[in-house]
C-alpha cells in the first residue's frame, strides 16, 4: 500500500483525479506518519504556460494549492476563502470570530483578509511559538480548530469542475466527531473513524510547516458505521494516476494477494458471500 495520507470519502470520490481535498498524510506502516509528498516542482515549462498578470494588480501571489502561476493578491478587507486567490503579504484569510461554522464560512468565501499579526485564534504564529510540536505528540485537545487554522492560513484551491461534495462529507464527518468528543459521547470509535481522527489531529500541525503542501495523499474510505470500505485509493492533486487496493472492512488491513492497481481492484472477488 502506498505510503501516502487521510479523510473519509465515498468509493466514487476516492477515484483518480476526482477531487481536491485538504490536508493529509500517511498513517500507514506501523501507524507512523511518513514524510508528506510535496507538490510537483514548478518547472520552466510549467511557468511558461502561465497567463500574464494584469498590470492593474497591486501585488501578486502564487496560486493556492499546488499551482505555479502568479495571480492578483487580495487586499486588506477583501472577501476571501478556500476557493479564492490568496491574501497579500502580511495578511491571512480568516473567518469572523463569532462565526459558528468557520470552516463552512471559509469554503463559501465568507472570510476576510486581515492583518496576520497578533494572537489571532487561527494564526501560523501560534504554531511557530510551539516549535511545531512533533505530530506524534499532538493530542486531540491541542489540535482543536485545526482545520480552521489550516484554511485560514493556507488557502487550498478546489477547481469548480472537481467533486466538492467529497470535501463537505469529510469535513462534516470530522466536525461531528469533534462535537461528540466535546460532549462526552461517542467515546468508542471504530477503526476507520479512529484512523481519520488521528490523521487530522497530526496533520493539523504538520501542515503548518512552510513546506507542508502535498500533491498526493490517502484518504481512509470509511463507511457510515466507522469501518472501512473494501476499496481504498490514493488521491492526486495534479491529475496523476493513482493506485487502489483492497482491505479487510473490519480493520483496514490489505487483503493478502490484493495488488496495487490503477482503476478498479475488483475487491468483491476476495469475499465469500455467506447467508
C-alpha positions in Angstrom: 0.0 0.0 0.0 1.4 3.4 -0.9 2.8 5.5 2.0 0.6 8.4 1.4 -2.1 10.3 3.5 -6.1 10.5 5.1 -10.1 11.7 5.5 -13.5 10.0 4.9 -15.0 9.8 1.5 -17.1 7.6 -0.7 -15.7 5.0 -3.1 -16.7 7.2 -6.0 -14.9 10.3 -4.6 -11.7 8.4 -4.0 -11.2 7.6 -7.7 -8.3 9.1 -9.6 -8.4 12.8 -10.3 -12.0 13.3 -8.9 -11.3 15.7 -6.2 -9.1 18.1 -4.4 -9.2 17.7 -0.6 -7.4 19.5 2.1 -4.7 18.2 4.3 -3.5 14.8 4.6 -0.6 12.4 5.1 0.0 8.7 5.6 -0.7 6.9 8.9 0.2 3.6 7.4 3.3 1.4 8.0 3.3 0.8 11.7 0.9 3.7 12.3 3.7 6.2 11.7 3.5 9.5 9.8 5.6 9.4 6.7 7.1 12.5 5.1 4.4 14.2 3.0 4.6 14.1 -0.7 5.4 17.6 -1.9 3.8 19.5 -4.7 5.3 18.8 -8.1 8.1 21.3 -8.9 7.3 24.4 -10.8 9.4 23.8 -13.9 10.3 26.4 -16.6 7.9 24.5 -18.9 5.0 24.9 -16.5 5.8 28.6 -15.8 5.9 29.3 -19.5 2.2 28.3 -19.7 1.1 30.7 -17.0 -1.1 33.6 -18.2 0.1 37.1 -17.7 -1.0 39.0 -14.6 -2.9 42.2 -15.4 -1.0 45.4 -15.0 -3.6 46.7 -12.5 -2.6 44.2 -9.8 -1.1 46.0 -6.8 0.5 42.7 -5.6 0.8 39.2 -6.9 0.7 35.9 -5.1 1.2 32.3 -6.1 -1.9 30.3 -6.9 -3.3 28.3 -4.0 -2.6 24.7 -3.5 0.0 23.3 -6.0 -0.4 26.0 -8.6 2.7 27.5 -10.1 1.3 30.7 -11.6 1.1 34.2 -10.1 -2.3 35.8 -9.6 -3.6 39.1 -8.2 -3.3 39.0 -4.4 -6.3 40.1 -2.4 -6.0 43.2 -0.4 -6.9 44.1 3.3 -10.6 43.8 3.9 -11.3 41.7 0.7 -13.6 38.8 0.9 -11.7 35.5 0.7 -12.0 31.8 1.1 -10.7 28.4 0.2 -11.6 28.8 -3.5 -10.3 32.3 -3.9 -6.9 33.9 -4.6 -4.5 34.3 -1.7 -4.5 37.3 0.6 -1.5 39.7 0.1 1.8 39.6 2.0 1.3 40.0 5.8 -2.4 39.1 5.5 -4.4 36.0 6.2 -7.9 34.8 5.3 -9.8 34.4 8.5 -13.5 33.8 9.4 -15.2 36.2 11.8 -14.6 35.4 15.5 -18.3 35.0 16.0 -18.7 32.6 13.1 -20.4 29.4 14.3 -19.1 27.3 11.4 -15.8 28.9 10.4 -14.9 26.0 8.1 -18.1 26.4 6.1 -17.7 30.2 6.0 -14.2 29.9 4.5 -15.3 27.3 2.0 -18.1 29.6 0.9 -15.8 32.6 0.5 -17.1 34.5 3.6 -13.7 35.1 5.1 -11.9 38.4 5.2 -8.3 39.3 4.5 -7.0 40.6 7.8 -3.6 41.6 9.2 -1.6 38.5 10.1 -0.1 39.9 13.3 -1.2 39.4 16.9 -2.5 36.5 18.8 -5.4 35.5 16.5 -7.0 32.2 17.2 -6.1 30.7 13.9 -2.6 32.1 13.2 0.5 30.4 11.9 2.4 32.3 14.6 0.7 30.2 17.3 2.2 27.1 15.8 5.6 28.7 15.4 5.6 29.6 19.1 5.2 25.9 20.0 8.1 25.0 17.7 5.8 22.8 15.6 5.2 20.1 18.1 6.0 16.7 16.9 2.8 15.3 15.3 3.2 12.1 17.3 2.7 14.0 20.5 -0.3 16.0 19.4 -3.4 15.3 21.5 -7.0 15.9 20.4 -7.2 18.8 22.8 -4.1 20.6 21.4 -5.4 20.1 17.9 -8.9 21.7 18.3 -9.8 24.1 15.5 -7.1 22.7 13.3 -9.0 22.7 10.1 -9.9 26.3 10.6 -6.3 27.1 11.3 -5.3 25.3 8.1 -7.9 27.1 6.0 -7.2 30.5 7.5 -3.5 30.4 6.8 -3.1 28.1 3.8 -6.0 28.5 1.3 -6.2 25.5 -0.9 -8.0 25.8 -4.2 -10.6 23.3 -5.3 -11.4 23.7 -9.0 -15.1 24.0 -9.8 -15.0 21.0 -12.0 -14.0 18.7 -9.2 -16.1 16.8 -6.7 -16.6 19.3 -3.9 -19.3 17.2 -2.1 -16.5 14.8 -1.0 -14.8 17.6 0.8 -18.0 18.6 2.5 -18.7 15.0 3.6 -15.2 14.7 5.0 -15.4 17.9 7.0 -18.9 17.2 8.2 -17.7 13.8 9.4 -14.8 15.4 11.2 -17.0 18.1 12.8 -19.5 15.5 14.0 -16.6 13.6 15.6 -15.4 16.7 17.4 -18.8 17.5 18.6 -19.3 14.0 20.0 -15.9 14.2 21.7 -16.6 17.6 23.2 -20.0 16.5 24.5 -18.6 13.3 26.1 -20.5 10.9 23.8 -19.2 8.7 21.1 -16.1 7.7 23.1 -15.9 4.4 21.3 -14.7 5.0 17.8 -14.5 2.3 15.1 -11.2 1.6 13.2 -11.6 3.8 10.2 -13.0 6.7 12.2 -10.1 6.4 14.7 -7.5 6.5 11.9 -9.2 9.5 10.4 -9.3 11.3 13.7 -5.6 10.7 14.5 -4.5 11.7 11.0 -6.4 15.0 11.1 -5.0 15.8 14.5 -1.5 15.1 13.4 -1.8 16.8 10.1 -3.1 19.9 11.7 0.4 20.6 13.0 2.4 19.1 10.1 0.6 21.1 7.5 1.5 24.4 9.2 5.1 24.0 8.1 6.1 26.2 5.2 6.9 23.1 3.1 3.7 21.4 4.1 1.8 21.4 0.8 1.2 18.0 -0.7 0.2 16.7 -4.2 -0.9 13.1 -3.3 -2.4 11.6 -0.3 -4.5 8.7 1.1 -8.0 9.2 2.5 -9.4 6.3 4.5 -12.6 5.4 2.7 -14.9 5.0 5.7 -18.4 3.6 5.8 -21.2 5.3 7.8 -20.6 3.0 10.7 -17.0 3.9 11.0 -15.5 0.8 9.4 -13.6 0.6 6.0 -15.0 0.2 2.5 -13.1 -2.7 0.9 -11.8 -0.4 -1.9 -9.2 2.1 -0.8 -7.5 4.6 -3.2 -5.0 7.4 -3.3 -6.0 10.9 -4.3 -3.8 13.1 -6.6 -3.9 16.9 -6.7 -2.2 17.2 -10.0 -4.1 14.6 -12.1 -1.5 11.9 -11.9 -2.9 8.3 -12.0 -3.5 6.9 -8.5 -3.4 3.4 -7.1 -6.2 1.4 -5.5 -6.2 -1.7 -3.4 -8.5 -3.9 -1.3 -8.7 -4.1 2.5 -10.5 -6.0 5.2 -13.5 -3.8 6.1 -13.2 -4.6 9.8 -9.6 -3.4 10.3 -8.4 -1.7 7.1 -5.5 -4.2 6.6 -4.7 -5.1 3.0 -6.2 -8.3 1.8 -3.4 -10.8 1.0 -2.9 -11.1 -2.7 -4.6 -7.7 -3.4 -2.3 -5.8 -5.7 -2.0 -2.0 -6.2 -3.8 -1.2 -9.4 -4.8 1.9 -11.3 -8.5 1.7 -11.5 -10.9 -0.9 -10.0 -9.1 -3.6 -7.9 -12.4 -5.7 -8.0 -12.4 -6.3 -4.3 -15.6 -8.4 -4.4 -13.5 -11.3 -5.7 -11.9 -11.6 -2.2 -15.1 -12.1 -0.3 -17.3 -15.2 0.0 -20.9 -14.4 0.2 -22.5 -16.2 3.1 -26.1 -16.5 4.1 
